Structure formats: C-alpha cells, structure tokens
C-alpha cells in the first residue's frame, strides 16, 4: 500500500437489499489499497453490521433517507470507516450492554459487539440531523 491518504464514499438508500453494493464497493477499494482477503472479510462484516443498524435503527427502514459510507485510508497503518445515517443518536455503551444480555435465540443485538471486537476503535457522533458510527482498523 502506498503512503497517500485516500478517501472513498458510497451513498445508498436505507434498504437492506443494498448490502450487495457495499460488497462491490469494498472489493474495489481492496484492490486499489492492496488489502488482504482476511482484512476485507473483517471490514465487510463490520460495515454490513453498521449499515444494517443504520437502516433499522437510524433510518427506520425509510428508503427516502440515505446512508453514507466513507472509507479513508489514513496511512499505511490505519483505515477509518464511517457510516452516517439520518436518524437519532444512541448510547454506544448502552447498546453494548444490551447486546451482552440479549437472550439466546434473540435475533439481532450482536452486531455492535462484533464491530467493537474487530475494530481498534468504535465511536458514535451525533448532531440534530445525523448520526455517525466510526470504526478504525489497523492494517
């Protein structure tokens, strides 16, 4: 990978069926940035989990709203991924605690724990109009 900073963005409607476009987007970036297959699979898992949460919780399945995915290669060692939705904020700590106590057989709730586990940092930022989930990864 070269030492230049690069930024890539994708805007999608808030629809679960759009995850196939995330896969294509990430694979294109992986070729340009020379990311290994294992790293690509980890990133894809985390992005799809964050996107799915944004569709469900942030945008409440409203296909008229959009979700932005921004991937930044910050240097040879760090990658940042931001998923931005048009929904309300949430408490990251409360979401993690709720996921930890979810009952067996409960669908959902594990995505936030997966994102937290695989990323080096996981943060939530919000203003009155948008909520951003940002993850960083060592390369």
ABEGO torsion letter per residue (X at the ends): XBABBBBBBBBBBBBAAAAAAAAAAAAAAAAAAGBBAAAAAAAAAAAAAAAAAAAAAAAGGBAABBBBBBBBBABAABBBBBBBBABBBBBAAAAAAAAAABBBGBBEGAAAAAAAAABABBBBBBBAABBBBBBBBBX
